[in-house]
Amino acid sequence: MVLWQLVLLILVCIFVYVCIWRYVDSLIRASNGDYDQNAKWARKIIDIVPTNNTQRKFESAYLDMRGDNIPVKRVKRASAKVSAILQDPVASRELDINQLQKIQQFAAEQRLYELDIMTNIRSRDVISANVTNYPGKDTSEKIKNAANTWKSDMQNVHDSSVQNGLMNVLTRYIEHSPDLDVDSEINWLKNTVASDKQLLDVVNLSNIGTENVGKYDMPERNILAYVTAYSKTNGRRLANLLNSIRDCNEGNGIVCTTGRVSRYLNSQVGNDDDPVLASGVMTFAAYRNEYLNTLNAIITRNPQISDDELENAIYDNAEMLLSRGVSESDGEKLVMEANLLLRGKK
């Protein structure tokens, strides 16, 4: 084989390799957020095509984590993939806090205790590293940034207690609009967001499925229709709903069906006259952000806060969350993270 033929062969191989990964990305974008055929094919291709890219390996594992009632085969496969990443000292450093929390959520749901421990250790390393990455910034800026790094998608939306709570929220939406025309509400919403592709993609995706979602006993489109009927009654409520729809976008794709439904149902949390809808269902991630933002507000009001006052704030606010249903173990995690962020202590 002459040199030009070898060069041509290499260029063709590179072109095919790039095309394969573009096709994988297109499959993920076309997926409905669960483990549908698009997600399945994307996962298979990633597993077949040789790659040392940690993000691709995580992507494959995360595709296996999607959906409700995950089969044992997929649980084992996803667990093996992320365990291999976490045990690699180089690859594990390429995972950010959001990816680590996805693994931790999966480990908790599937009761994979060894994986949960490994993820906890790596998460602490990431948090500790973040503390040293804020030269010249005060503690308020540190904690404010930390609250923003854990995205709202880190909700344990597949947990049965969370779904039961959200069913109560859905019941209240139904009570507000008992005689609902689903098609009319969905068409109204599609027309409202028609000029915003990011929102329209989510609404169109939510409108496709006809199967009941989890325990809700109705399709996703019906749930979105009930929330829409209530939210369009005034501008503030509608803005809240549109924000929750936009929040369904994640990276190159859209979150799973259960994640989308939880966002719709929780769209009026903290900002509505109806106490049930305003309360919503708080997840650990939501409690965590509330906790860090509360500490941020305290430090902002008192930049010269003493060590004793800071310690009291850390523990007093954690105890307040315990009284609202946060478990002791989760409370300890919050205190540990606050200490790491504010004082670099474990």
Buried (B, 14 or more C-beta within 10 A) or exposed (E): EEEEEEEEEEEEEEEEEEEBBEEBBEBBBBBBBBBBEBBBBBBBBBBEEEBEEBBBBBBBBBBBBBBBEBEEEBBEBBBEBBBEBBEEEEBBEBBEBBBBBBBBBBBBBBEBEEBBEBBBEBBBEBBBEBBEEBEEEEBBBBBBBBBEBBBBBBBBBBBEEBBEBBBEBBEBBBEBBEEBEBEEBBEBBBEBBEEBEEBBBBBEBBBEBEEEBBEBEBBBBBBBBBBBBBBBEEEEBBEBBBEBBBBBBBEEBBBBBBBBBBBBBBBBBEEBEBEBBEBBBBBBBBBBBBBBBBBBBBBBEEEEBEEEEBBEBBBEBBEBBEEEEBEEEBBEBBBBBBBBBBBEEE
